[in-house]
Amino acid sequence: MILKRVFQFILVIIVCSGFNLVTRADELVTPQINAAYFKLSDGTKRITVSFSARENDKRVNIPYAELQIIAQNESIKTVLGNVITNQLGKASFDIDPATKLPRDQDGYTFSVIFGGNTRLDKTSRSLHVEEAFLEISLVEKDTVKTISARVFKYNEKREKIAIPDVPVEFNVKRLFCLYPIGNEKTDTSGFCSTEFPSNMPGDKQGKVTVVVRLPDNETYGTIEESRSINWGKLLVYEAKPIRGLGDTDAPLWMVYTLIVLLSGVWLHVVYIIILIIRINIIGKKAIKS
């Protein structure tokens, strides 16, 4: 009787466990979308997204997923296009400056939508940014080079309204990265500035590209402005001379050493030839006698 009850208890546990496994297998994983807004110096608006999900208590990037980018306000919804995530689960979508976007009272609202599949559930992410502007000026006075930045936005009357107390990064574009030369905050009038370093190298003409950024702001996103100017030190290319043993520009010790070594080699060769001739003569005399 006791064995029968134990068997029934074990059977119930197995059935319930199997049911839970089937239920979990049928459940869709809910993914997560992160989105950020960039405004480049040429006016291009860029939406960058990362797509991931939590599986087995680990955050996993989801590659090759198709995401739809939409711009909208209270009355208009415009489909801008689709992007596919790369192997790291990331993608970016560029919006041409000439594209007319539906605008709300103070900026733009974008939505990134994933339609779902057999493994992942549907999800979306909204991103709202207020439109701000960044102006830069490069001034040289008494050998002091200064980079100034102004951050502002427009009101309904198209008047410029200063944006105070926001961080601004000053950089110089190098081959693979941005080299920081200053980090300031705007004052009450929306201005800030930094001094350009006097020892910054440039190209052959001394040109450098100054990049000023309002970085990763929760309200305005990331705004970037750049300008090229010949403030850098001239880059001089010096051709390295190729030295050879036969070069007339070789050091004297190298010339003398080479003469001694080669003379020794040739003396040995001559000595061996003389020995061969002598052996031949002595051999012939031995045969005749």
Kinemage of the C-alpha trace (Angstrom):
@kinemage 1
@onewidth
@group {chain A} dominant
@subgroup {mainchain}
@vectorlist {calphas} color= white
{ca met a 1} P 0.000 0.000 0.000
{ca ile a 2} L 2.811 2.351 0.946
{ca leu a 3} L 4.751 1.461 -2.232
{ca lys a 4} L 1.630 2.176 -4.283
{ca arg a 5} L 1.236 5.658 -2.771
{ca val a 6} L 4.917 6.434 -3.306
{ca phe a 7} L 4.618 5.348 -6.941
{ca gln a 8} L 1.543 7.569 -7.423
{ca phe a 9} L 3.390 10.546 -5.836
{ca ile a 10} L 6.397 10.089 -8.134
{ca leu a 11} L 4.098 9.791 -11.147
{ca val a 12} L 2.366 13.085 -10.282
{ca ile a 13} L 5.740 14.856 -9.955
{ca ile a 14} L 6.906 13.543 -13.337
{ca val a 15} L 3.669 14.612 -15.041
{ca cys a 16} L 3.813 18.110 -13.514
{ca ser a 17} L 7.487 18.526 -14.454
{ca gly a 18} L 6.748 17.514 -18.034
{ca phe a 19} L 3.860 19.952 -18.177
{ca asn a 20} L 6.106 22.791 -16.932
{ca leu a 21} L 8.745 21.961 -19.550
{ca val a 22} L 6.150 22.017 -22.323
{ca thr a 23} L 4.758 25.306 -21.023
{ca arg a 24} L 8.208 26.899 -20.893
{ca ala a 25} L 9.009 25.666 -24.396
{ca asp a 26} L 5.856 27.328 -25.695
{ca glu a 27} L 6.615 30.638 -23.973
{ca leu a 28} L 8.177 33.365 -26.136
{ca val a 29} L 11.267 35.196 -24.935
{ca thr a 30} L 10.704 38.922 -24.472
{ca pro a 31} L 13.603 40.830 -26.097
{ca gln a 32} L 14.851 44.307 -25.240
{ca ile a 33} L 15.595 47.229 -27.560
{ca asn a 34} L 17.914 50.088 -26.632
{ca ala a 35} L 18.005 53.126 -28.895
{ca ala a 36} L 20.033 56.340 -29.085
{ca tyr a 37} L 19.874 59.487 -31.222
{ca phe a 38} L 22.818 61.158 -32.997
{ca lys a 39} L 22.819 64.358 -35.030
{ca leu a 40} L 25.920 64.551 -37.226
{ca ser a 41} L 27.666 67.672 -38.447
{ca asp a 42} L 26.152 67.394 -41.947
{ca gly a 43} L 22.623 67.349 -40.508
{ca thr a 44} L 22.148 63.589 -40.803
{ca lys a 45} L 20.067 62.104 -38.009
{ca arg a 46} L 21.190 58.641 -36.926
{ca ile a 47} L 19.261 56.130 -34.828
{ca thr a 48} L 21.471 53.450 -33.274
{ca val a 49} L 19.884 50.366 -31.742
{ca ser a 50} L 21.017 47.328 -29.803
{ca phe a 51} L 18.818 44.229 -29.605
{ca ser a 52} L 19.163 41.608 -26.888
{ca ala a 53} L 17.247 39.181 -24.687
{ca arg a 54} L 17.753 37.408 -21.383
{ca glu a 55} L 18.135 33.656 -21.711
{ca asn a 56} L 19.202 31.344 -18.904
{ca asp a 57} L 19.875 34.383 -16.683
{ca lys a 58} L 22.291 35.816 -19.257
{ca arg a 59} L 21.950 38.835 -21.536
{ca val a 60} L 22.399 37.607 -25.124
{ca asn a 61} L 22.779 39.802 -28.233
{ca ile a 62} L 20.388 38.910 -31.046
{ca pro a 63} L 21.927 39.015 -34.545
{ca tyr a 64} L 20.204 39.256 -37.941
{ca ala a 65} L 16.928 40.580 -36.531
{ca glu a 66} L 14.873 42.961 -38.654
{ca leu a 67} L 13.733 46.155 -36.926
{ca gln a 68} L 11.425 48.825 -38.278
{ca ile a 69} L 12.120 52.538 -37.709
{ca ile a 70} L 9.131 54.886 -37.454
{ca ala a 71} L 8.813 58.647 -36.876
{ca gln a 72} L 5.507 59.855 -35.461
{ca asn a 73} L 3.547 62.501 -33.668
{ca glu a 74} L -0.055 62.624 -32.416
{ca ser a 75} L -1.554 62.563 -35.915
{ca ile a 76} L 1.091 61.279 -38.369
{ca lys a 77} L 3.119 58.085 -38.472
{ca thr a 78} L 5.861 57.732 -41.094
{ca val a 79} L 7.723 54.490 -41.752
{ca leu a 80} L 11.339 55.436 -42.399
{ca gly a 81} L 12.716 51.977 -43.182
{ca asn a 82} L 14.128 48.738 -41.777
{ca val a 83} L 17.507 47.719 -40.408
{ca ile a 84} L 19.025 44.311 -39.654
{ca thr a 85} L 21.220 43.830 -36.604
{ca asn a 86} L 24.785 42.616 -37.035
{ca gln a 87} L 26.483 39.748 -35.211
{ca leu a 88} L 26.675 41.878 -32.061
{ca gly a 89} L 22.966 42.659 -32.165
{ca lys a 90} L 23.555 46.284 -33.180
{ca ala a 91} L 22.447 48.399 -36.124
{ca ser a 92} L 22.179 52.039 -37.196
{ca phe a 93} L 19.758 53.892 -39.432
{ca asp a 94} L 20.639 57.229 -41.082
{ca ile a 95} L 17.977 59.790 -41.912
{ca asp a 96} L 18.854 62.197 -44.711
{ca pro a 97} L 18.721 65.901 -43.732
{ca ala a 98} L 16.239 66.524 -46.583
{ca thr a 99} L 13.744 63.989 -45.167
{ca lys a 100} L 10.617 65.644 -43.770
{ca leu a 101} L 9.804 64.128 -40.398
{ca pro a 102} L 6.572 64.478 -38.423
{ca arg a 103} L 7.345 66.883 -35.610
{ca asp a 104} L 5.694 67.370 -32.258
{ca gln a 105} L 5.781 70.467 -30.099
{ca asp a 106} L 9.452 70.396 -29.137
{ca gly a 107} L 11.171 67.740 -31.229
{ca tyr a 108} L 10.835 64.280 -32.702
{ca thr a 109} L 9.560 60.910 -31.551
{ca phe a 110} L 10.978 57.741 -33.064
{ca ser a 111} L 9.871 54.155 -32.534
{ca val a 112} L 11.892 50.997 -33.113
{ca ile a 113} L 9.624 47.967 -33.623
{ca phe a 114} L 10.343 44.251 -33.715
{ca gly a 115} L 7.513 42.185 -35.177
{ca gly a 116} L 8.358 38.939 -33.367
{ca asn a 117} L 9.069 35.415 -34.586
{ca thr a 118} L 8.714 31.811 -33.433
{ca arg a 119} L 11.201 32.331 -30.604
{ca leu a 120} L 10.952 36.026 -29.694
{ca asp a 121} L 7.937 38.062 -28.684
{ca lys a 122} L 6.959 41.386 -30.221
{ca thr a 123} L 8.498 44.475 -28.669
{ca ser a 124} L 9.117 48.144 -29.358
{ca arg a 125} L 11.011 51.112 -27.992
{ca ser a 126} L 10.139 54.804 -28.259
{ca leu a 127} L 12.719 57.564 -28.311
{ca his a 128} L 11.831 61.230 -27.890
{ca val a 129} L 14.385 63.993 -28.445
{ca glu a 130} L 14.098 67.729 -28.369
{ca glu a 131} L 15.787 69.377 -31.324
{ca ala a 132} L 18.864 71.342 -30.297
{ca phe a 133} L 21.638 72.963 -32.304
{ca leu a 134} L 25.372 73.316 -31.843
{ca glu a 135} L 27.431 76.107 -33.385
{ca ile a 136} L 31.223 76.315 -33.194
{ca ser a 137} L 33.701 79.084 -33.977
{ca leu a 138} L 37.500 78.945 -34.287
{ca val a 139} L 39.356 82.150 -33.382
{ca glu a 140} L 43.110 82.840 -33.247
{ca lys a 141} L 44.289 85.926 -31.366
{ca asp a 142} L 47.894 86.678 -30.336
{ca thr a 143} L 48.961 83.079 -31.128
{ca val a 144} L 46.226 81.762 -28.807
{ca lys a 145} L 43.810 79.483 -30.641
{ca thr a 146} L 40.342 79.186 -29.091
{ca ile a 147} L 37.431 76.875 -29.913
{ca ser a 148} L 34.042 78.247 -28.863
{ca ala a 149} L 30.724 76.393 -28.845
{ca arg a 150} L 27.134 77.556 -28.490
{ca val a 151} L 24.218 75.250 -27.690
{ca phe a 152} L 20.676 76.479 -28.292
{ca lys a 153} L 17.198 75.604 -29.508
{ca tyr a 154} L 14.380 77.503 -31.195
{ca asn a 155} L 11.073 78.538 -29.661
{ca glu a 156} L 7.782 78.853 -31.510
{ca lys a 157} L 8.817 82.283 -32.815
{ca arg a 158} L 12.079 80.819 -34.209
{ca glu a 159} L 14.079 82.733 -31.614
{ca lys a 160} L 17.271 81.171 -30.273
{ca ile a 161} L 16.983 79.973 -26.682
{ca ala a 162} L 20.260 79.214 -24.897
{ca ile a 163} L 20.701 75.792 -23.283
{ca pro a 164} L 22.783 76.217 -20.117
{ca asp a 165} L 24.679 73.730 -17.963
{ca val a 166} L 25.153 70.947 -20.522
{ca pro a 167} L 28.551 69.261 -21.016
{ca val a 168} L 30.392 69.821 -24.289
{ca glu a 169} L 33.364 67.767 -25.466
{ca phe a 170} L 36.144 69.258 -27.599
{ca asn a 171} L 38.134 66.779 -29.694
{ca val a 172} L 40.570 66.524 -32.571
{ca lys a 173} L 39.950 63.778 -35.097
{ca arg a 174} L 42.824 61.349 -35.382
{ca leu a 175} L 43.193 58.329 -37.655
{ca phe a 176} L 41.142 55.848 -35.606
{ca cys a 177} L 39.643 57.868 -32.755
{ca leu a 178} L 38.840 61.274 -31.318
{ca tyr a 179} L 41.591 62.867 -29.223
{ca pro a 180} L 40.045 64.876 -26.334
{ca ile a 181} L 41.405 68.380 -25.769
{ca gly a 182} L 38.724 69.804 -23.478
{ca asn a 183} L 35.494 69.161 -21.579
{ca glu a 184} L 33.400 72.162 -20.550
{ca lys a 185} L 29.846 73.106 -19.572
{ca thr a 186} L 27.775 75.835 -21.160
{ca asp a 187} L 27.093 78.979 -19.170
{ca thr a 188} L 23.754 80.774 -18.838
{ca ser a 189} L 24.091 82.092 -22.400
{ca gly a 190} L 24.775 78.631 -23.819
{ca phe a 191} L 28.468 79.319 -24.536
{ca cys a 192} L 31.657 77.504 -23.568
{ca ser a 193} L 35.184 77.394 -24.970
{ca thr a 194} L 38.573 75.735 -24.694
{ca glu a 195} L 42.098 76.491 -25.870
{ca phe a 196} L 43.549 74.519 -28.753
{ca pro a 197} L 46.930 72.906 -27.863
{ca ser a 198} L 49.878 74.472 -29.649
{ca asn a 199} L 51.740 71.177 -30.128
{ca met a 200} L 48.959 69.264 -31.877
{ca pro a 201} L 50.313 67.625 -35.071
{ca gly a 202} L 48.427 68.046 -38.345
{ca asp a 203} L 48.860 66.748 -41.883
{ca lys a 204} L 51.296 67.972 -44.571
{ca gln a 205} L 49.484 71.324 -44.710
{ca gly a 206} L 49.031 71.481 -40.939
{ca lys a 207} L 45.281 70.850 -41.170
{ca val a 208} L 43.346 69.266 -38.313
{ca thr a 209} L 39.655 68.430 -37.912
{ca val a 210} L 38.088 69.854 -34.771
{ca val a 211} L 35.084 67.843 -33.526
{ca val a 212} L 32.786 69.333 -30.875
{ca arg a 213} L 30.076 67.151 -29.322
{ca leu a 214} L 27.142 67.435 -26.975
{ca pro a 215} L 27.446 63.824 -25.765
{ca asp a 216} L 24.641 61.408 -24.931
{ca asn a 217} L 22.185 63.879 -23.445
{ca glu a 218} L 18.906 62.410 -22.165
{ca thr a 219} L 16.906 65.283 -23.660
{ca tyr a 220} L 18.783 66.183 -26.840
{ca gly a 221} L 20.694 63.018 -27.705
{ca thr a 222} L 24.203 63.387 -29.136
{ca ile a 223} L 24.928 66.401 -31.351
{ca glu a 224} L 28.176 66.788 -33.284
{ca glu a 225} L 29.800 69.578 -35.264
{ca ser a 226} L 33.186 69.477 -36.998
{ca arg a 227} L 35.411 71.859 -38.929
{ca ser a 228} L 38.843 71.636 -40.554
{ca ile a 229} L 41.486 74.309 -40.012
{ca asn a 230} L 45.273 74.591 -40.424
{ca trp a 231} L 46.117 74.926 -36.728
{ca gly a 232} L 48.275 71.802 -36.445
{ca lys a 233} L 52.026 71.400 -36.672
{ca leu a 234} L 53.221 70.559 -40.160
{ca leu a 235} L 53.857 66.876 -40.657
{ca val a 236} L 57.286 66.434 -42.267
{ca tyr a 237} L 58.055 63.182 -44.020
{ca glu a 238} L 61.758 62.307 -43.953
{ca ala a 239} L 62.929 59.659 -46.395
{ca lys a 240} L 65.160 57.176 -44.603
{ca pro a 241} L 68.396 56.469 -46.593
{ca ile a 242} L 68.870 52.852 -47.578
{ca arg a 243} L 72.399 51.829 -46.659
{ca gly a 244} L 74.245 49.113 -48.636
{ca leu a 245} L 77.686 47.568 -48.591
{ca gly a 246} L 78.492 49.169 -51.954
{ca asp a 247} L 77.213 52.593 -50.904
{ca thr a 248} L 79.687 55.456 -51.128
{ca asp a 249} L 77.986 56.872 -48.027
{ca ala a 250} L 78.870 53.792 -45.956
{ca pro a 251} L 81.041 54.400 -42.839
{ca leu a 252} L 84.808 54.011 -43.355
{ca trp a 253} L 85.106 51.212 -40.791
{ca met a 254} L 82.555 49.217 -42.776
{ca val a 255} L 84.476 49.816 -46.055
{ca tyr a 256} L 87.827 48.755 -44.531
{ca thr a 257} L 86.293 45.692 -42.895
{ca leu a 258} L 84.738 44.646 -46.185
{ca ile a 259} L 88.099 45.081 -48.025
{ca val a 260} L 89.943 42.949 -45.444
{ca leu a 261} L 87.337 40.181 -45.502
{ca leu a 262} L 87.125 40.045 -49.296
{ca ser a 263} L 90.930 40.161 -49.608
{ca gly a 264} L 91.233 37.204 -47.250
{ca val a 265} L 88.711 35.222 -49.286
{ca trp a 266} L 90.467 35.904 -52.584
{ca leu a 267} L 93.899 35.088 -51.100
{ca his a 268} L 92.577 31.698 -50.061
{ca val a 269} L 91.200 31.096 -53.546
{ca val a 270} L 94.509 32.021 -55.198
{ca tyr a 271} L 96.416 29.831 -52.726
{ca ile a 272} L 94.168 26.827 -53.496
{ca ile a 273} L 94.636 27.318 -57.271
{ca ile a 274} L 98.459 27.429 -56.848
{ca leu a 275} L 98.336 24.231 -54.781
{ca ile a 276} L 96.281 22.467 -57.445
{ca ile a 277} L 98.759 23.501 -60.166
{ca arg a 278} L 101.761 22.338 -58.081
{ca ile a 279} L 100.093 19.000 -57.321
{ca asn a 280} L 99.435 18.509 -61.047
{ca ile a 281} L 103.076 19.288 -61.972
{ca ile a 282} L 104.502 17.046 -59.241
{ca gly a 283} L 102.139 14.234 -60.312
{ca lys a 284} L 103.239 14.400 -63.947
{ca lys a 285} L 106.944 14.336 -62.930
{ca ala a 286} L 106.308 11.316 -60.722
{ca ile a 287} L 104.637 9.428 -63.575
{ca lys a 288} L 107.545 10.127 -66.026
{ca ser a 289} L 110.125 8.957 -63.589
